Amino acid sequence: NWKMADFAPLEIARIRELVGDRALVLGAVSGGVDSTVGAALMREAIGDRFKAILIDTGCMRLNECEEVKQTLGEHLGINLTVVEAGELFMSRLAGVSDPEKKRKIIGSSFIDLFEKEAIRIEKEAENTPNTGKVEWFLQGTLYPDVIESLSFRGPSATIKTHHNVGGLPERMMNGQGLRLIEPLRLLFKDEVRAIGRKLGIHESLVNRHPFPGPGIAIRILGDVTQERVEIARQADHIFISKIKEAGLYDQISQAFAAVDTNRSVGVFGDQRVWGYIIILRAVQTKDFMSAEVFNFDHKFLADVSRTICNQVDGVARVVYDLTSKPPGTIELE
Ligand code: XMP
């Protein structure tokens, strides 16, 4: 019989048992609630033998990597290694516009970098007494990710390749002998949040809107270029800041700004411009498997639109996405 209150201590005990008292565990952390709760459980279970890394894909939100590093250090005592890989991701994504191709490139690049990190960490730990090899890889996979990524009806029924599910790769698992540890695999997001609170994780982390592993790259329809990433990042920052100022952040499950493939004509002063189109999305959902569009006051949206057009160079138009899930997914790709 499954009781939420028992989850953390039972899971911590299970992790200790599984990992034993020498092995190292590598974990990718994003600053989202899932990976943060996963990291907190690991840290509690095995202390410094848990090695947290954050891959900077170049597609993170404004100031995100520094903020995550600081918060994890302060709140959880985790010394996060940030791996700068923006250039690698940008060069591998150049000219690729198919969403599934983008996801696969991002997924396999993550794995290349994890492999490198595993080797680096083992080298570093060689002289530490009572320390073994990197044997485990932590993933913050949730139950809905498992359902959406695994196809129960054959390959054509796969909705999207979540970069962090199932894709972890035989190459990495068998090649390096790494085993997967997924403490949240049976949980829904609201359960993860409840556990986060129980573990004393700060409310601002627990309530953080989810952010997908592939990051802004799947919020830029079509080709991912540095210019479009920068535009998405700035527009997103304005949208989220306005949502917070209006006191709406906790009523919304997930909100972000995306960039359309096409451009649109606009007029600034007496100049014609041909600028980018920003798509704003905000949804309410309990389990992220279905979602309703959030109903903003039109005045709020008009203010966000005006501010984005005025402050973000190259944007000529802002639209609000009114599609629920289904038929739309939450992310645009
Ligand atoms: P969709 O777009 O599938 O999103 O309706 C449902 C939830 O999953 C997040 N998402 C991802 N998270 N890697 C992740 O870590 C991914 O590849 C990925 N794709 C979608 C999305 O942000 C939403 O919260």
Residues whose N, C-alpha, C, O or C-beta is under 5 A from the ligand:
A	BS01	XMP	T161 H162 H163 N164 P210 F211 P212 G213 P214 F288 T329 I330 E331
